[in-house]
Amino acid sequence: MNHVEATKTVAKSAIAVAIGATHSHEIDTLGYSYASIDVLYSPFTAAAGASTAAAVLKLQQSDASGSDQADVDGYVGGTDFTPGPAVTATSSVGYSCRFDVDLRGKKRYLTVATSPVSAVGVVTVCRLSKGVEGPVSATAKGVANAVSG
């Protein structure tokens, strides 16, 4: 068995996140030991010209859904790492960031929070792995189709 087959995908997209607005994505990690979260921004306009793609880019955690989120040490842009520059419309992806997280010792809910420096589309995709039980069906994997070979 390919161990990547026994993972679950959780995704959220926003077509246009305005300047100063926040895209947030809460992920329930119950039953999994690791998470790999990609944050993808659509290409920025040439006028953006920013030295960073995001004014806010961080990971938070909480024991309860929807409340009491606190920043996760090591995963806060501007404090623990520097978000890269915005990439203009000549690129197929404006900016991407990956958070690889060992969930042991973390709280149940992770929340990705980002505020881009220009109005862009934002997609967050989380792959949960090393689950107590490996999902088998497409629905359990969090996808419309699961093809393996």
C-alpha positions, 0 to 999 in steps of 0.5 A: 500500500502506498502510504499517501493513499491513507491520507485525508485532504481538507481544502478551502478556497476564496476567489478574491480576498480583499486587501486587509481582509483575512482568509481563515481555514479551520482544520479538525486534526482529530485522529491524525499525527501530521499535517502538511498545509499549503497556502496558495495565492493567485498571481498578484497584479503588477501594481502590487509591487510588495516585498511580501505576499502577506501582511499576515500568514500564520498558523493557530491552534485551539481545543474548541472549534471557532474560538480561543485560537492562539498562535503556534510557536514557529509558524507565525510570519514576520516573527518566526519566518519571513513570507516571500515577495508577491509574484506578479501575473506573469507567474502561474502561482503568485505565492505559496507557503507550506506548513509541515506540522507534527500534531503530537502535543498540539491542540485539536483544531488548527487555523490558517490565517492570512491577509494578502497585500493585494486582492487575490485568490487564496487556496489552503489545502491540508493533507492529514496523515498517519491517522488512527484509521486510514481513510479508504473511500473518496468521501473519507479522504475528503475528495470527489474521486480517489484513483489509485494504481 
